[in-house]
Amino acid sequence: MKKNKIRIGMVFTSMLLLTSCFGGGGSSSTPASSTKPDASSGPVTSSPVSTSSPTSTSSSQPTSTLSPTSSAPTSSSPTSSTSGSSSTSSSTPTIPTPVTGPRISVKLMSGAVEATPANMVEGAGALTLRAVVENLPNGVSADQVTYTISARSNSRLNILPPDASKPNEIQFTANMPGTEVIHIEAKVGDDTLKIDHRITITRNDAQYKTISTAAELKALLAQATITDKYMLTADINLNGENIKAATTAFNGVLDGNGHKISNFNIVGFEPNGAAGGLFQVVHGLIRCVEIEGNINVAAGFAGLVAKELGENGIIEDCSLSANNISEYSDPTWQRNAAVVSCVKGTIQNIVVRVLNSKSENQNKHDQILDIAAYLFDSKGVINNVYVNRNEPNLQKPFDPNGSGNTVVFEDFHAGLGDFSNSRAEDFDLDPTIWNLVNGKVPTLKKEGGSVDPTPDPDPTDINGIPVSEIPAGYNVYWNDEFTASTLNTNYWEHQTGDGSAYGIPGWGNSEAQTYKEKNTRIENGNLIITALRESADGKAYTSSRIRTANKVHVKYGRVEARMALPVGQGLWPAFWMLPESSSPYGAWPHSGEIDILEARGRLPGESTSALHYSDLAGNHQYQTSTYYFPTGRTIADYNTYAVEWDANSVKFMVNGNVYYEVANSIYTTQAAPDNVSAPFDQEFHILINFAIGGHFDGYKLPEDSFNSAELKVDYVRIYKKK
C-alpha cells in the first residue's frame, strides 16, 4: 500500500454553485486535505511540508531543523543540583543558518502582523498567506517572479476573491477545524519552485454543543437545517431507530471525538422511497466518528452518512460499517453506498467494512458500493480509503447518465478482508487520531466522555505496551515498538545529506558525517542506526537521522525511548525534539529545543539533557545537566531516557528517575516576554540521529581503528496525562 502521501487541493475557486443530486438524473454533490503540520519559517499552524522542483536546488525545509545544539559551555553556573547530576547555564551567539539557492518563504498574516495560534482558531477572521522567493539568483529581480497559488473553497477554508495586484497572496477565512494544503509555485528564470503549505485550524471548543445521548442525537437529526457545531462526548446506541433523514442541509460540524453512532436503520425519505442517510445533504464537515448501521432503501440513493456530499462538504477520518438489507431491481438507478450516495465533495482517510456476504445474497451485496455510488459532475475527491471487499465494479462511483463525469480517486486500498493480515505501517492514517495495530481494523482514538460499554476488564497490554510499563497517571498517546520489518513511514521520515539541502551545512554543528537512509534498519524489535567509516557526499562517515515531523507530535506529556548507545570517541547519539510547525516565536533558538538525551561516546558513564531558547534580548540561551550512571552501568546498556513537561516546567529522567528540572521561571523567549510557558507551549516532534564529530565534544573524531558503531532503540513512546 502507498504510505505517507501528501494530499493537496489543486483548483482555485472563489465562487461555488451548489446543486443537488436526486435519483433519475439530477446533479449531485468536494475536496479538502487531511494532513499534519511540519516545521517551517512561518507561524505555528501554517507550514510548508514538501518541495518538488526538478530544475531547482531550493528546499522548503525550515532552518529551524537544526541538530541538537548543546555545546560544552565556556562559562557556567549551577542552576539545579540533584544526586547523580550536574547542570549549567550558558549564553552563546545564535548559530548561523546559511541558505543556498532560491527558496519560497511563506508568511501567514493577520492584517498587518504575522498570525499567531490565536488567529488560527476556527472563526477567528480573515488571514492572508503571502509567498516570497528569497535568495534570488543574479539577474532576476522580485518583479520578474511569477506565482501560482492553488487552493479551493470548502467548508473548512473559504477562499476570498483574489487581489490581481498581489498574485503572491491568497486570503481566506478559517471556518472549521482540520488541515488544508495550499500549493504554491514560483517561476524564477528557467526554474520553477514548488511548495505545499499546510494550514492547520484548531478547534474552538467554546463554539461547540455537546451530544451524549440518543435523545440529543435524534433531536439534532430532526432539524431541517443545521448550521451549528456539535461534538460527541459518548458512544450513542440508537436502539434500532429508523432514520428517515429530515435535515435537508447540514452546514455545520459534527466532530465525533472518536465516538460511535450505532444500531440504526436508514430508510428512504423521498416519496418514492428512495434516498437516505443520517442527513439528506452535507455541505459542512463530519470527522472522527465511527458509524455502524443498516441501509434499507431498495430504491437506492442512500448512504450511512447522507444521500449527497455537497461541493463544500468534507467527510474525513471516519470508520464505517454498513449492512445493506434491501434488494434492488435496477442496477443503474437503485444503488446505495456505505458513506454517501452522490459525491461532489471530499471523502478522505476512511475505513469501510461492508458486512454483506455475496454467498448469502448477491443482490444485497451488489446494491451497495464501497464509498459512493453516483457522480453527476467531476468535482468529487475520494482519497486514502481502506475497505474490506475486493470487488472492482463496486469501488468507484459512476455516472448513470453516461456524461463522462469522473472523480479524483487516489489511494484506494481494497481486499483487506478481516484486516488480520494488515500491518500498522500499511495505513496512511494519522496515528494521533487512529489506533493502528497489526492484524486489527484501525479504530479511532476517543477524546473524553464515555468509552465502549464492554472494555477488556483486565488488559495485559495497550498498543503493545505491557500495562505494568505505563506510568501511573498517564494514558498511551502514541508508540512505536519497532515490530515491523522496516521503518514505519507513517510515523518517521529520513533527513538525508550533510544539511546543505536544509540550509544548514554540517547540520549547524560542523558534523563530520552525511546521513543516508540505508544506515537505518529494523532488526529483532529494535531500530538500529549504524555509523560507518565510508566516503560519501564529500564526507568520511555515513549515518542516519529520522524525525516524526508532519506525522507525530505532542504538546505536554511524557516522551521516552529505551536505547543502547554507542561507545567510542567522536560518537554523538541524540534523542530530541523541535517545534512541530514554525513557531509563533520565530526561528531557532527563539522557538525552543528539547534535548532529551545526548551522549559523548568517549564518556560512557554519563549522558546529558538540555533546553534551548532565547533571552529577552534575543540571545541564544540553554540549560543543561549531566546524569552520571551508577557503578556497573553505562550508556552501552539499555536505559530509558524521558522528558516530562507541562506549562510549569520541563523534567528530564533516566530509568524513571527525575534528575533535572527546569522551571518556567528560567526559560524565556524574546517574542513573548509575558508568556511564562513560552517557547515550550507548542507542539513538538521527535528526532533521533547518530552524528560523528561536531562541536558537542570539541570536534573530536573517531579513532583510526573505527569502522562502525550502532545506536539501538527498543521503543519510542508518548504518554499524555489522564
C-alpha positions, -999 to +999 in steps of 0.1 A: +000+000+000+011+036-005+022+054+025+029+090+036+011+105+006+007+143+007-027+154-005-032+188-019-061+210-032-054+218-068-082+241-080-085+277-072-122+288-069-137+318-053-174+312-062-191+278-060-226+268-072-242+242-050-266+218-068-284+187-056-282+150-066-316+133-070-324+099-084-332+100-120-306+123-133-303+154-111-269+168-103-250+159-072-227+168-046-157+185-027-122+183-017-101+192+013-070+177+026-062+159+058-026+162+067-004+172+096+019+202+101+056+204+096+082+228+108+088+260+088+097+296+089+061+308+092+036+308+121+030+278+142-001+264+125+008+272+089+038+254+074+055+243+042+055+205+041+072+195+009+091+208-021+092+195-056+113+211-083+132+190-107+151+220-120+158+238-088+181+233-058+157+251-034+142+234-004+111+242+017+126+226+047+130+252+075+161+265+090+148+255+124+155+218+119+190+220+134+207+191+151+209+192+189+229+222+197+242+215+232+278+226+235+304+224+262+298+257+279+326+282+282+312+296+314+287+281+337+268+284+369+248+258+387+210+261+382+199+228+397+215+202+418+203+166+422+220+133+430+239+119+401+238+150+380+252+184+374+238+213+355+249+245+338+236+276+320+253+294+292+248+320+266+263+317+231+258+336+198+230+322+176+243+296+152+242+309+116+220+291+092+232+298+057+208+291+028+218+281-006+198+289-037+164+304-041+136+292-019+099+301-012+093+318+021+058+318+034+042+340+060+007+339+073-006+374+081-035+386+102-039+421+090-005+438+090+011+415+115+021+378+115-006+354+126-003+337+159-020+305+172-049+327+184-056+337+148-056+300+136-086+290+157-118+284+136-139+315+132-110+339+141-113+360+110-096+366+076-060+356+071-035+363+043-009+337+031+020+356+015+047+338-006+081+354-014+111+339-031+143+346-012+179+344-023+171+353-059+199+345-084+219+372-100+200+389-128+165+380-115+145+407-097+115+402-075+091+417-101+102+390-125+090+362-103+056+348-113+034+330-087+006+304-089-013+297-057-038+269-059-065+263-033-102+258-033-130+268-010-147+242+011-164+240+045-131+245+062-114+272+042-134+299+025-111+313-002-118+350-007-117+367-042-081+373-052-064+407-055-050+408-090-023+433-079-010+407-053-005+374-072+017+361-044-011+363-018-042+344-010-069+354+015-092+331+033-113+326+064-108+295+086-143+283+095-138+247+107-110+226+123-085+205+105-057+208+079-057+221+044-028+223+019-022+252-004+001+246-034+025+274-043+046+276-074+071+304-083+087+308-117+123+321-112+140+324-145+140+289-161+133+272-128+100+265-111+100+262-073+071+243-057+059+240-021+029+226-004+019+247+026-003+233+053-028+255+071-040+239+103-070+252+121-076+245+158-110+235+170-126+262+192-145+241+218-164+271+230-183+271+197-195+235+201-226+220+216-222+185+230-242+154+223-240+124+247-274+106+245-296+091+218-323+116+225-299+145+219-287+130+186-323+123+174-332+159+182-303+170+160-313+148+132-348+162+133-336+197+124-343+208+088-312+229+085-281+226+107-255+254+109-242+249+145-212+228+155-215+197+176-192+172+193-200+137+206-189+131+242-201+094+243-209+064+222-245+065+211-267+034+205-299+044+186-316+011+196-328+001+161-342+035+152-354+040+116-337+072+103-357+090+077-334+119+070-351+152+078-320+175+075-321+190+040-288+208+046-261+200+071-239+231+070-222+227+104-196+204+120-201+170+136-169+160+154-172+125+168-142+128+191-136+091+181-170+080+195-195+057+178-231+060+164-246+026+161-277+003+158-299+023+134-317+017+100-315+041+071-349+043+053-359+063+022-371+099+027-383+107-008-420+100-018-409+070-040-390+055-011-355+065-025-327+084-009-315+081+027-288+088+053-284+104+087-287+136+067-300+145+033-272+167+020-239+175+038-222+208+029-202+210+062-177+188+080-181+154+095-150+140+111-136+115+137-168+094+141-174+057+139-207+048+123-223+013+123-258+008+108-281-008+082-293+006+049-329-004+039-335+016+008-345-006-022-350+024-044-313+034-039-295+067-035-288+061+002-256+060+024-250+058+061-240+095+063-261+111+036-277+109+003-253+136-010-220+152-001-222+187-014-194+206-032-181+222+000-186+191+022-159+170+039-161+136+055-127+126+070-111+103+095-142+082+099-148+044+103-180+030+088-196-005+089-226-009+066-250-037+062-273-033+031-306-051+039-326-040+009-327-055-026-327-037-059-342-043-093-324-015-114-286-017-113-283+018-128-307+039-107-311+020-074-276+018-059-266+026-024-232+032-008-215+028+025-207+065+030-229+087+007-248+080-025-237+111-045-203+127-042-192+162-051-171+169-020-141+152-003-141+118+014-107+110+028-089+089+054-118+065+057-120+028+068-151+010+055-164-025+061-194-037+040-209-065+060-229-082+032-219-116+020-221-123-017-227-160-010-257-153+012-274-127-010-257-113-041-284-088-048-280-071-014-242-074-017-241-058-052-266-029-044-241-012-021-209+003-033-179+007-010-177+045-007-201+064-030-224+053-058-231+083-082-214+111-100-232+140-116-202+162-122-164+159-119-159+177-086-156+149-061-125+135-044-121+101-028-087+097-013-069+073+011-096+048+019-094+012+032-121-013+025-126-050+033-141-061-001-122-065-033-149-060-059-136-036-086-171-030-100-183-018-066-154+005-057-157+036-079-188+058-082-202+061-117-222+085-139-256+069-146-263+094-174-231+084-193-219+120-194-183+112-188-180+127-153-151+114-132-139+116-096-104+122-082-098+087-070-065+081-051-050+056-027-079+031-027-069+001-007-092-029-013-094-065-003-084-062+034-109-088+045-110-091+082-078-070+084-060-099+101-031-097+076-027-059+077+002-042+094+001-009+112+025+007+087+002-002+058-022+026+068-015+062+059-037+074+088-028+100+114-016+080+144-027+107+168-063+101+156-062+064+149-052+033+168-031+013+143-024-023+154-010-052+134-038-075+123-066-052+136-091-029+120-080+007+126-101+023+153-105+060+163-090+073+195-116+087+218-114+121+234-131+124+267-166+111+276-176+075+279-159+046+262-171+013+247-196-003+271-177-036+273-140-028+275-115-055+283-118-058+321-081-067+325-060-058+295-024-071+296-012-045+271-023-013+254-010-007+219+016-034+225+028-018+258+026-040+289+002-023+313+029-026+340+052-003+320+026+026+315+035+054+340+009+060+367-014+088+358-008+086+321-026+072+290-008+059+259-009+086+233+014+071+206+042+045+204+064+027+180+078-007+193+097-013+160+080-046+154+076-042+117+102-053+092+110-018+080+108+017+094+072+028+096+070+058+073+036+067+086+055+078+117+090+086+106+109+103+078+146+104+070+166+136+067+195+129+044+227+146+033+250+169+051+224+195+059+231+217+029+197+209+014+181+223+045+203+254+045+225+242+074+257+226+062+272+203+088+237+203+103+245+235+121+271+217+143+301+210+120+292+173+120+315+150+100+290+126+085+264+126+058+230+110+066+218+081+044+185+060+046+205+028+041+221+032+076+187+026+093+172-008+097+147-027+119+160-059+135+148-080+164+123-054+175+149-026+175+155+004+154+192+004+146+212+033+132+247+023+120+275+048+116+302+037+091+335+049+081+329+053+044+332+082+019+300+097+006+289+132-003+324+146+004+323+132+040+343+104+056+314+089+075+277+079+070+249+075+095+211+083+097+188+108+111+150+104+114+121+125+127+083+124+132+077+159+118+044+162+100+034+128+114+035+125+152+037+154+176+027+164+211+022+194+234+029+184+270+032+149+283+059+123+287+081+113+258+106+084+263+128+060+245+147+029+256+181+030+240+215+014+240+241+039+229+274+035+211+307+039+229+338+055+214+354+088+207+337+111+183+303+094+185+273+116+193+238+099+195+208+121+203+171+118+211+155+153+210+125+175+200+118+205+179+086+225+173+062+207+150+053+237+129+070+270+126+067+286+160+049+319+166+081+328+185+103+328+153+131+306+142+156+287+164+165+293+192+135+315+199+112+286+191+129+263+216+146+229+215+143+200+240+173+176+241+161+146+260+193+127+256+227+134+241+259+114+248+296+117+241+307+082+232+341+086+248+323+092+282+302+061+286+294+068+323+273+099+316+246+114+295+232+149+292+199+168+286+193+204+277+168+231+268+175+258+242+157+291+240+164+328+237+166+355+264+146+387+261+174+403+241+173+375+215+205+358+225+207+320+225+205+305+260+205+270+272+201+250+304+219+216+306+226+189+331+247+157+332+235+124+345+261+101+360+253+064+358+258+042+389+288+019+391+284-011+367+261+007+343+269+027+312+253+042+281+260+009+263+233-007+284+196-003+275+184+027+295+152+046+293+155+084+287+125+106+291+111+141+294+080+151+312+068+186+305+038+208+311+031+245+313+051+249+345+083+230+339+104+205+319+117+174+337+144+151+324+145+114+335+168+084+332+154+050+341+123+065+357+142+089+380+139+127+376+174+141+377+169+176+364+140+200+363+138+235+346+110+257+359+092+281+335+106+310+355+140+302+340+133+298+303+121+327+281+117+338+245+122+372+230+089+371+211+067+365+241+083+381+272+050+379+292+043+342+284+059+322+312+054+289+294+069+300+261+085+287+240+077+252+252+039+256+250+037+244+214+035+210+196+069+193+193+080+164+172+107+138+178+142+134+162+167+106+166+202+108+150+237+095+153+263+121+145+300+119+141+323+147+154+308+181+157+312+208+183+293+189+211+325+171+221+351+195+208+351+183+172+368+150+182+366+123+155+367+085+160+399+067+165+418+054+134+406+019+142+369+029+140+349+012+113+313+011+125+291+016+156+254+011+163+227+031+181+198+008+192+163+019+201+139-006+216+109+017+215+097+053+215+065+062+234+044+092+241+021+094+271-005+121+280-018+127+315-052+113+323 
